[in-house]
Every structure is written in structure tokens, then in C-alpha cells.
Amino acid sequence: MIKGELEEVERTVFDFLDSIRELKKLQAANENRQQLEQVVQRLREQGILAERVARIG
């Protein structure tokens, strides 16, 4: 193998791992958003305005 090729492979692997970490962060943020939407929906079903709760909190 040529040294330059090995360095390129190493850079590609690091970029790939960074991409995976970013995707995991986005997935967690999406899950948090979905959970928040569920809480807001439950509040609405109980007649509680989420906007009021947000201002009080």
C-alpha cells in the first residue's frame, strides 16, 4: 500500500465516524422532540395550554 492511500483511508474513517456521531445526535434530538410533542398532546387532551405551562416554567 502507498502511504498516501493509507492516510486517505484514515481520514475517510474519521469522517465516517464523525457522521455517525452527528446522526446519533440528530436521532436523539428527534426522539426528544417527539416526546415533547406527546406531552403537549396529553396536556391539550386535559385542556391545559402548553403555552401557559411554558411561560410559568
All heavy atoms as a GROMACS GRO file, in nm:
protein
  469
    1MET      N    1   0.083  -0.120   0.000
    1MET     CA    2   0.000   0.000   0.000
    1MET      C    3   0.087   0.125   0.000
    1MET      O    4   0.193   0.128   0.060
    1MET     CB    5  -0.087   0.002   0.126
    1MET     CG    6  -0.229  -0.033   0.099
    1MET     SD    7  -0.332   0.021   0.233
    1MET     CE    8  -0.412  -0.131   0.267
    2ILE      N    9   0.035   0.225  -0.064
    2ILE     CA   10   0.105   0.352  -0.067
    2ILE      C   11   0.065   0.430   0.057
    2ILE      O   12  -0.052   0.430   0.099
    2ILE     CB   13   0.069   0.430  -0.195
    2ILE    CG1   14   0.112   0.348  -0.318
    2ILE    CG2   15   0.132   0.567  -0.195
    2ILE    CD1   16   0.067   0.406  -0.449
    3LYS      N   17   0.162   0.501   0.117
    3LYS     CA   18   0.136   0.575   0.241
    3LYS      C   19   0.022   0.676   0.224
    3LYS      O   20  -0.062   0.689   0.311
    3LYS     CB   21   0.262   0.645   0.288
    3LYS     CG   22   0.245   0.717   0.419
    3LYS     CD   23   0.371   0.783   0.465
    3LYS     CE   24   0.347   0.856   0.595
    3LYS     NZ   25   0.461   0.929   0.643
    4GLY      N   26   0.016   0.743   0.113
    4GLY     CA   27  -0.088   0.841   0.087
    4GLY      C   28  -0.227   0.778   0.088
    4GLY      O   29  -0.323   0.837   0.136
    5GLU      N   30  -0.237   0.658   0.035
    5GLU     CA   31  -0.364   0.587   0.033
    5GLU      C   32  -0.409   0.553   0.175
    5GLU      O   33  -0.527   0.566   0.208
    5GLU     CB   34  -0.355   0.460  -0.050
    5GLU     CG   35  -0.344   0.485  -0.198
    5GLU     CD   36  -0.328   0.356  -0.276
    5GLU    OE1   37  -0.320   0.248  -0.214
    5GLU    OE2   38  -0.322   0.364  -0.399
    6LEU      N   39  -0.317   0.510   0.256
    6LEU     CA   40  -0.348   0.475   0.394
    6LEU      C   41  -0.395   0.598   0.472
    6LEU      O   42  -0.492   0.591   0.549
    6LEU     CB   43  -0.227   0.412   0.462
    6LEU     CG   44  -0.248   0.356   0.602
    6LEU    CD1   45  -0.359   0.251   0.601
    6LEU    CD2   46  -0.119   0.294   0.653
    7GLU      N   47  -0.331   0.711   0.450
    7GLU     CA   48  -0.372   0.835   0.517
    7GLU      C   49  -0.512   0.878   0.470
    7GLU      O   50  -0.593   0.925   0.550
    7GLU     CB   51  -0.270   0.946   0.491
    7GLU     CG   52  -0.139   0.922   0.564
    7GLU     CD   53  -0.030   1.021   0.525
    7GLU    OE1   54  -0.052   1.101   0.432
    7GLU    OE2   55   0.077   1.015   0.587
    8GLU      N   56  -0.541   0.860   0.343
    8GLU     CA   57  -0.672   0.894   0.290
    8GLU      C   58  -0.780   0.804   0.351
    8GLU      O   59  -0.888   0.850   0.387
    8GLU     CB   60  -0.674   0.884   0.138
    8GLU     CG   61  -0.806   0.919   0.074
    8GLU     CD   62  -0.850   1.062   0.100
    8GLU    OE1   63  -0.764   1.150   0.116
    8GLU    OE2   64  -0.973   1.086   0.104
    9VAL      N   65  -0.748   0.676   0.363
    9VAL     CA   66  -0.841   0.582   0.426
    9VAL      C   67  -0.867   0.624   0.572
    9VAL      O   68  -0.981   0.624   0.618
    9VAL     CB   69  -0.788   0.438   0.418
    9VAL    CG1   70  -0.868   0.344   0.508
    9VAL    CG2   71  -0.788   0.388   0.275
   10GLU      N   72  -0.762   0.662   0.640
   10GLU     CA   73  -0.776   0.705   0.780
   10GLU      C   74  -0.865   0.829   0.790
   10GLU      O   75  -0.954   0.836   0.875
   10GLU     CB   76  -0.638   0.734   0.840
   10GLU     CG   77  -0.641   0.762   0.988
   10GLU     CD   78  -0.501   0.780   1.045
   10GLU    OE1   79  -0.416   0.841   0.977
   10GLU    OE2   80  -0.479   0.733   1.157
   11ARG      N   81  -0.846   0.927   0.703
   11ARG     CA   82  -0.930   1.047   0.702
   11ARG      C   83  -1.076   1.011   0.674
   11ARG      O   84  -1.168   1.063   0.736
   11ARG     CB   85  -0.881   1.148   0.598
   11ARG     CG   86  -0.768   1.235   0.646
   11ARG     CD   87  -0.744   1.350   0.550
   11ARG     NE   88  -0.703   1.304   0.416
   11ARG     CZ   89  -0.577   1.279   0.380
   11ARG    NH1   90  -0.479   1.296   0.466
   11ARG    NH2   91  -0.550   1.237   0.258
   12THR      N   92  -1.095   0.919   0.580
   12THR     CA   93  -1.231   0.876   0.545
   12THR      C   94  -1.299   0.809   0.664
   12THR      O   95  -1.416   0.834   0.692
   12THR     CB   96  -1.228   0.781   0.424
   12THR    OG1   97  -1.166   0.848   0.314
   12THR    CG2   98  -1.367   0.737   0.385
   13VAL      N   99  -1.226   0.726   0.734
   13VAL     CA  100  -1.281   0.658   0.851
   13VAL      C  101  -1.318   0.760   0.958
   13VAL      O  102  -1.426   0.753   1.018
   13VAL     CB  103  -1.182   0.553   0.907
   13VAL    CG1  104  -1.226   0.503   1.043
   13VAL    CG2  105  -1.167   0.438   0.809
   14PHE      N  106  -1.233   0.857   0.984
   14PHE     CA  107  -1.264   0.960   1.084
   14PHE      C  108  -1.387   1.040   1.042
   14PHE      O  109  -1.474   1.070   1.125
   14PHE     CB  110  -1.145   1.054   1.106
   14PHE     CG  111  -1.035   0.994   1.191
   14PHE    CD1  112  -0.904   0.995   1.145
   14PHE    CD2  113  -1.063   0.936   1.313
   14PHE    CE1  114  -0.802   0.940   1.223
   14PHE    CE2  115  -0.962   0.880   1.392
   14PHE     CZ  116  -0.831   0.882   1.346
   15ASP      N  117  -1.396   1.074   0.915
   15ASP     CA  118  -1.514   1.147   0.865
   15ASP      C  119  -1.640   1.062   0.882
   15ASP      O  120  -1.745   1.113   0.920
   15ASP     CB  121  -1.498   1.184   0.717
   15ASP     CG  122  -1.396   1.294   0.695
   15ASP    OD1  123  -1.359   1.363   0.792
   15ASP    OD2  124  -1.353   1.310   0.579
   16PHE      N  125  -1.628   0.935   0.854
   16PHE     CA  126  -1.741   0.844   0.868
   16PHE      C  127  -1.786   0.836   1.013
   16PHE      O  128  -1.906   0.845   1.043
   16PHE     CB  129  -1.700   0.705   0.816
   16PHE     CG  130  -1.812   0.605   0.818
   16PHE    CD1  131  -1.918   0.616   0.730
   16PHE    CD2  132  -1.809   0.500   0.908
   16PHE    CE1  133  -2.021   0.523   0.731
   16PHE    CE2  134  -1.912   0.406   0.909
   16PHE     CZ  135  -2.018   0.418   0.821
   17LEU      N  136  -1.692   0.825   1.107
   17LEU     CA  137  -1.726   0.819   1.249
   17LEU      C  138  -1.788   0.951   1.296
   17LEU      O  139  -1.883   0.949   1.376
   17LEU     CB  140  -1.602   0.786   1.332
   17LEU     CG  141  -1.548   0.643   1.315
   17LEU    CD1  142  -1.416   0.627   1.390
   17LEU    CD2  143  -1.650   0.541   1.362
   18ASP      N  144  -1.738   1.063   1.248
   18ASP     CA  145  -1.798   1.192   1.280
   18ASP      C  146  -1.942   1.198   1.230
   18ASP      O  147  -2.031   1.248   1.299
   18ASP     CB  148  -1.718   1.307   1.219
   18ASP     CG  149  -1.588   1.334   1.294
   18ASP    OD1  150  -1.575   1.290   1.410
   18ASP    OD2  151  -1.500   1.400   1.235
   19SER      N  152  -1.965   1.146   1.112
   19SER     CA  153  -2.100   1.144   1.055
   19SER      C  154  -2.194   1.058   1.139
   19SER      O  155  -2.308   1.095   1.165
   19SER     CB  156  -2.098   1.092   0.911
   19SER     OG  157  -2.024   1.179   0.828
   20ILE      N  158  -2.145   0.945   1.184
   20ILE     CA  159  -2.226   0.858   1.269
   20ILE      C  160  -2.261   0.928   1.400
   20ILE      O  161  -2.376   0.924   1.446
   20ILE     CB  162  -2.154   0.724   1.296
   20ILE    CG1  163  -2.150   0.641   1.168
   20ILE    CG2  164  -2.221   0.646   1.409
   20ILE    CD1  165  -2.067   0.514   1.180
   21ARG      N  166  -2.163   0.995   1.461
   21ARG     CA  167  -2.190   1.069   1.586
   21ARG      C  168  -2.294   1.177   1.564
   21ARG      O  169  -2.385   1.195   1.645
   21ARG     CB  170  -2.060   1.130   1.641
   21ARG     CG  171  -1.975   1.030   1.718
   21ARG     CD  172  -1.861   1.100   1.791
   21ARG     NE  173  -1.754   1.139   1.702
   21ARG     CZ  174  -1.654   1.059   1.665
   21ARG    NH1  175  -1.649   0.936   1.710
   21ARG    NH2  176  -1.560   1.102   1.585
   22GLU      N  177  -2.285   1.248   1.455
   22GLU     CA  178  -2.382   1.353   1.424
   22GLU      C  179  -2.521   1.294   1.401
   22GLU      O  180  -2.620   1.350   1.448
   22GLU     CB  181  -2.337   1.432   1.301
   22GLU     CG  182  -2.421   1.552   1.270
   22GLU     CD  183  -2.419   1.658   1.378
   22GLU    OE1  184  -2.318   1.669   1.451
   22GLU    OE2  185  -2.519   1.731   1.391
   23LEU      N  186  -2.527   1.183   1.331
   23LEU     CA  187  -2.657   1.118   1.310
   23LEU      C  188  -2.719   1.073   1.442
   23LEU      O  189  -2.840   1.085   1.462
   23LEU     CB  190  -2.641   0.998   1.216
   23LEU     CG  191  -2.621   1.033   1.070
   23LEU    CD1  192  -2.584   0.908   0.990
   23LEU    CD2  193  -2.744   1.098   1.012
   24LYS      N  194  -2.638   1.024   1.533
   24LYS     CA  195  -2.688   0.983   1.664
   24LYS      C  196  -2.742   1.103   1.742
   24LYS      O  197  -2.846   1.093   1.808
   24LYS     CB  198  -2.579   0.913   1.745
   24LYS     CG  199  -2.551   0.772   1.697
   24LYS     CD  200  -2.446   0.704   1.783
   24LYS     CE  201  -2.424   0.561   1.739
   24LYS     NZ  202  -2.328   0.491   1.824
   25LYS      N  203  -2.673   1.217   1.732
   25LYS     CA  204  -2.721   1.339   1.798
   25LYS      C  205  -2.855   1.382   1.740
   25LYS      O  206  -2.947   1.419   1.813
   25LYS     CB  207  -2.620   1.454   1.781
   25LYS     CG  208  -2.498   1.445   1.865
   25LYS     CD  209  -2.411   1.566   1.839
   25LYS     CE  210  -2.272   1.551   1.895
   25LYS     NZ  211  -2.186   1.666   1.862
   26LEU      N  212  -2.865   1.378   1.608
   26LEU     CA  213  -2.990   1.416   1.542
   26LEU      C  214  -3.103   1.320   1.580
   26LEU      O  215  -3.217   1.363   1.601
   26LEU     CB  216  -2.971   1.419   1.391
   26LEU     CG  217  -2.882   1.531   1.337
   26LEU    CD1  218  -2.855   1.510   1.189
   26LEU    CD2  219  -2.945   1.667   1.362
   27GLN      N  220  -3.071   1.193   1.589
   27GLN     CA  221  -3.171   1.094   1.627
   27GLN      C  222  -3.220   1.121   1.770
   27GLN      O  223  -3.340   1.115   1.797
   27GLN     CB  224  -3.112   0.953   1.616
   27GLN     CG  225  -3.211   0.843   1.648
   27GLN     CD  226  -3.148   0.705   1.634
   27GLN    OE1  227  -3.029   0.688   1.659
   27GLN    NE2  228  -3.227   0.608   1.595
   28ALA      N  229  -3.129   1.149   1.861
   28ALA     CA  230  -3.168   1.178   1.999
   28ALA      C  231  -3.252   1.304   2.006
   28ALA      O  232  -3.352   1.309   2.080
   28ALA     CB  233  -3.043   1.192   2.086
   29ALA      N  234  -3.214   1.406   1.930
   29ALA     CA  235  -3.292   1.531   1.929
   29ALA      C  236  -3.432   1.505   1.875
   29ALA      O  237  -3.531   1.559   1.926
   29ALA     CB  238  -3.221   1.636   1.844
   30ASN      N  239  -3.442   1.422   1.773
   30ASN     CA  240  -3.573   1.388   1.716
   30ASN      C  241  -3.658   1.312   1.817
   30ASN      O  242  -3.778   1.340   1.832
   30ASN     CB  243  -3.556   1.305   1.589
   30ASN     CG  244  -3.687   1.280   1.519
   30ASN    OD1  245  -3.769   1.370   1.504
   30ASN    ND2  246  -3.707   1.157   1.476
   31GLU      N  247  -3.598   1.220   1.890
   31GLU     CA  248  -3.672   1.145   1.992
   31GLU      C  249  -3.721   1.240   2.102
   31GLU      O  250  -3.834   1.227   2.149
   31GLU     CB  251  -3.585   1.034   2.050
   31GLU     CG  252  -3.561   0.920   1.952
   31GLU     CD  253  -3.458   0.820   2.000
   31GLU    OE1  254  -3.404   0.835   2.112
   31GLU    OE2  255  -3.430   0.725   1.924
   32ASN      N  256  -3.635   1.334   2.143
   32ASN     CA  257  -3.676   1.432   2.244
   32ASN      C  258  -3.792   1.518   2.195
   32ASN      O  259  -3.885   1.546   2.270
   32ASN     CB  260  -3.557   1.521   2.284
   32ASN     CG  261  -3.455   1.447   2.366
   32ASN    OD1  262  -3.484   1.345   2.427
   32ASN    ND2  263  -3.333   1.498   2.366
   33ARG      N  264  -3.786   1.558   2.070
   33ARG     CA  265  -3.893   1.639   2.012
   33ARG      C  266  -4.023   1.562   2.009
   33ARG      O  267  -4.130   1.613   2.044
   33ARG     CB  268  -3.855   1.685   1.871
   33ARG     CG  269  -3.959   1.779   1.807
   33ARG     CD  270  -3.928   1.807   1.661
   33ARG     NE  271  -3.909   1.690   1.580
   33ARG     CZ  272  -4.008   1.612   1.534
   33ARG    NH1  273  -4.133   1.639   1.562
   33ARG    NH2  274  -3.982   1.506   1.459
   34GLN      N  275  -4.016   1.435   1.971
   34GLN     CA  276  -4.136   1.351   1.967
   34GLN      C  277  -4.196   1.333   2.106
   34GLN      O  278  -4.318   1.337   2.123
   34GLN     CB  279  -4.105   1.215   1.904
   34GLN     CG  280  -4.079   1.223   1.755
   34GLN     CD  281  -4.037   1.089   1.697
   34GLN    OE1  282  -4.002   0.997   1.768
   34GLN    NE2  283  -4.041   1.080   1.564
   35GLN      N  284  -4.111   1.315   2.206
   35GLN     CA  285  -4.160   1.302   2.343
   35GLN      C  286  -4.227   1.431   2.389
   35GLN      O  287  -4.332   1.427   2.455
   35GLN     CB  288  -4.046   1.265   2.438
   35GLN     CG  289  -3.996   1.123   2.420
   35GLN     CD  290  -3.874   1.094   2.506
   35GLN    OE1  291  -3.819   1.181   2.572
   35GLN    NE2  292  -3.831   0.968   2.504
   36LEU      N  293  -4.168   1.544   2.355
   36LEU     CA  294  -4.226   1.672   2.391
   36LEU      C  295  -4.361   1.691   2.323
   36LEU      O  296  -4.458   1.737   2.385
   36LEU     CB  297  -4.133   1.787   2.352
   36LEU     CG  298  -4.180   1.928   2.386
   36LEU    CD1  299  -4.207   1.943   2.534
   36LEU    CD2  300  -4.079   2.030   2.338
   37GLU      N  301  -4.371   1.652   2.198
   37GLU     CA  302  -4.499   1.660   2.127
   37GLU      C  303  -4.606   1.574   2.193
   37GLU      O  304  -4.722   1.613   2.203
   37GLU     CB  305  -4.481   1.620   1.980
   37GLU     CG  306  -4.408   1.725   1.897
   37GLU     CD  307  -4.385   1.681   1.754
   37GLU    OE1  308  -4.428   1.569   1.717
   37GLU    OE2  309  -4.324   1.757   1.678
   38GLN      N  310  -4.566   1.457   2.243
   38GLN     CA  311  -4.660   1.370   2.313
   38GLN      C  312  -4.709   1.434   2.443
   38GLN      O  313  -4.827   1.428   2.476
   38GLN     CB  314  -4.596   1.235   2.342
   38GLN     CG  315  -4.575   1.149   2.219
   38GLN     CD  316  -4.500   1.021   2.250
   38GLN    OE1  317  -4.450   1.002   2.360
   38GLN    NE2  318  -4.491   0.933   2.151
   39VAL      N  319  -4.618   1.499   2.515
   39VAL     CA  320  -4.656   1.567   2.639
   39VAL      C  321  -4.752   1.680   2.608
   39VAL      O  322  -4.854   1.696   2.676
   39VAL     CB  323  -4.530   1.620   2.713
   39VAL    CG1  324  -4.569   1.713   2.827
   39VAL    CG2  325  -4.447   1.504   2.765
   40VAL      N  326  -4.722   1.758   2.506
   40VAL     CA  327  -4.810   1.869   2.467
   40VAL      C  328  -4.947   1.816   2.428
   40VAL      O  329  -5.050   1.872   2.467
   40VAL     CB  330  -4.746   1.951   2.353
   40VAL    CG1  331  -4.846   2.049   2.293
   40VAL    CG2  332  -4.622   2.025   2.402
   41GLN      N  333  -4.950   1.706   2.356
   41GLN     CA  334  -5.078   1.646   2.316
   41GLN      C  335  -5.157   1.602   2.438
   41GLN      O  336  -5.278   1.626   2.447
   41GLN     CB  337  -5.056   1.528   2.220
   41GLN     CG  338  -5.184   1.465   2.171
   41GLN     CD  339  -5.272   1.562   2.094
   41GLN    OE1  340  -5.223   1.651   2.025
   41GLN    NE2  341  -5.401   1.547   2.107
   42ARG      N  342  -5.091   1.539   2.535
   42ARG     CA  343  -5.161   1.496   2.657
   42ARG      C  344  -5.213   1.615   2.735
   42ARG      O  345  -5.324   1.610   2.789
   42ARG     CB  346  -5.068   1.411   2.744
   42ARG     CG  347  -5.061   1.267   2.697
   42ARG     CD  348  -4.982   1.181   2.792
   42ARG     NE  349  -4.857   1.151   2.723
   42ARG     CZ  350  -4.738   1.151   2.777
   42ARG    NH1  351  -4.722   1.178   2.903
   42ARG    NH2  352  -4.632   1.122   2.705
   43LEU      N  353  -5.135   1.723   2.739
   43LEU     CA  354  -5.182   1.844   2.807
   43LEU      C  355  -5.306   1.899   2.739
   43LEU      O  356  -5.402   1.938   2.805
   43LEU     CB  357  -5.070   1.950   2.810
   43LEU     CG  358  -4.952   1.921   2.901
   43LEU    CD1  359  -4.842   2.025   2.879
   43LEU    CD2  360  -4.995   1.919   3.047
   44ARG      N  361  -5.302   1.903   2.605
   44ARG     CA  362  -5.419   1.953   2.530
   44ARG      C  363  -5.542   1.868   2.558
   44ARG      O  364  -5.653   1.920   2.572
   44ARG     CB  365  -5.390   1.953   2.381
   44ARG     CG  366  -5.301   2.066   2.338
   44ARG     CD  367  -5.285   2.068   2.187
   44ARG     NE  368  -5.192   2.172   2.149
   44ARG     CZ  369  -5.104   2.162   2.050
   44ARG    NH1  370  -5.100   2.052   1.977
   44ARG    NH2  371  -5.023   2.259   2.023
   45GLU      N  372  -5.523   1.737   2.563
   45GLU     CA  373  -5.635   1.647   2.591
   45GLU      C  374  -5.697   1.674   2.728
   45GLU      O  375  -5.815   1.650   2.749
   45GLU     CB  376  -5.590   1.501   2.581
   45GLU     CG  377  -5.558   1.457   2.439
   45GLU     CD  378  -5.490   1.321   2.432
   45GLU    OE1  379  -5.463   1.261   2.539
   45GLU    OE2  380  -5.459   1.278   2.320
   46GLN      N  381  -5.614   1.725   2.819
   46GLN     CA  382  -5.662   1.758   2.954
   46GLN      C  383  -5.708   1.903   2.963
   46GLN      O  384  -5.743   1.950   3.071
   46GLN     CB  385  -5.553   1.731   3.057
   46GLN     CG  386  -5.514   1.584   3.066
   46GLN     CD  387  -5.397   1.561   3.159
   46GLN    OE1  388  -5.353   1.650   3.230
   46GLN    NE2  389  -5.345   1.440   3.157
   47GLY      N  390  -5.704   1.974   2.852
   47GLY     CA  391  -5.748   2.113   2.849
   47GLY      C  392  -5.646   2.211   2.902
   47GLY      O  393  -5.680   2.325   2.936
   48ILE      N  394  -5.521   2.171   2.907
   48ILE     CA  395  -5.413   2.259   2.957
   48ILE      C  396  -5.338   2.315   2.837
   48ILE      O  397  -5.295   2.242   2.749
   48ILE     CB  398  -5.317   2.181   3.048
   48ILE    CG1  399  -5.393   2.124   3.167
   48ILE    CG2  400  -5.203   2.270   3.093
   48ILE    CD1  401  -5.312   2.025   3.249
   49LEU      N  402  -5.323   2.446   2.835
   49LEU     CA  403  -5.249   2.509   2.726
   49LEU      C  404  -5.099   2.500   2.753
   49LEU      O  405  -5.050   2.550   2.854
   49LEU     CB  406  -5.290   2.656   2.712
   49LEU     CG  407  -5.436   2.681   2.674
   49LEU    CD1  408  -5.464   2.830   2.674
   49LEU    CD2  409  -5.468   2.621   2.539
   50ALA      N  410  -5.029   2.436   2.661
   50ALA     CA  411  -4.884   2.419   2.677
   50ALA      C  412  -4.813   2.554   2.681
   50ALA      O  413  -4.712   2.570   2.748
   50ALA     CB  414  -4.828   2.334   2.564
   51GLU      N  415  -4.868   2.653   2.611
   51GLU     CA  416  -4.806   2.785   2.609
   51GLU      C  417  -4.804   2.845   2.749
   51GLU      O  418  -4.710   2.911   2.789
   51GLU     CB  419  -4.881   2.878   2.513
   51GLU     CG  420  -4.871   2.837   2.367
   51GLU     CD  421  -4.967   2.727   2.328
   51GLU    OE1  422  -5.057   2.692   2.408
   51GLU    OE2  423  -4.951   2.673   2.218
   52ARG      N  424  -4.911   2.823   2.825
   52ARG     CA  425  -4.916   2.874   2.962
   52ARG      C  426  -4.813   2.804   3.050
   52ARG      O  427  -4.749   2.865   3.132
   52ARG     CB  428  -5.055   2.855   3.020
   52ARG     CG  429  -5.153   2.951   2.964
   52ARG     CD  430  -5.250   2.984   3.067
   52ARG     NE  431  -5.312   3.110   3.034
   52ARG     CZ  432  -5.418   3.154   3.089
   52ARG    NH1  433  -5.476   3.083   3.183
   52ARG    NH2  434  -5.468   3.269   3.053
   53VAL      N  435  -4.802   2.673   3.033
   53VAL     CA  436  -4.706   2.597   3.111
   53VAL      C  437  -4.565   2.645   3.081
   53VAL      O  438  -4.482   2.663   3.170
   53VAL     CB  439  -4.718   2.445   3.083
   53VAL    CG1  440  -4.608   2.366   3.152
   53VAL    CG2  441  -4.856   2.395   3.125
   54ALA      N  442  -4.537   2.672   2.954
   54ALA     CA  443  -4.403   2.718   2.913
   54ALA      C  444  -4.373   2.853   2.976
   54ALA      O  445  -4.260   2.879   3.018
   54ALA     CB  446  -4.395   2.727   2.761
   55ARG      N  447  -4.471   2.943   2.984
   55ARG     CA  448  -4.448   3.075   3.043
   55ARG      C  449  -4.428   3.066   3.193
   55ARG      O  450  -4.345   3.137   3.248
   55ARG     CB  451  -4.564   3.168   3.011
   55ARG     CG  452  -4.552   3.230   2.875
   55ARG     CD  453  -4.656   3.335   2.854
   55ARG     NE  454  -4.745   3.282   2.751
   55ARG     CZ  455  -4.874   3.303   2.744
   55ARG    NH1  456  -4.935   3.376   2.833
   55ARG    NH2  457  -4.944   3.250   2.648
   56ILE      N  458  -4.501   2.979   3.258
   56ILE     CA  459  -4.490   2.965   3.403
   56ILE      C  460  -4.356   2.901   3.440
   56ILE      O  461  -4.291   2.942   3.534
   56ILE     CB  462  -4.608   2.881   3.459
   56ILE    CG1  463  -4.738   2.956   3.439
   56ILE    CG2  464  -4.586   2.848   3.606
   56ILE    CD1  465  -4.862   2.873   3.469
   57GLY      N  466  -4.319   2.798   3.365
   57GLY     CA  467  -4.196   2.722   3.395
   57GLY      C  468  -4.076   2.805   3.370
   57GLY      O  469  -3.978   2.810   3.427
   0.00000   0.00000   0.00000
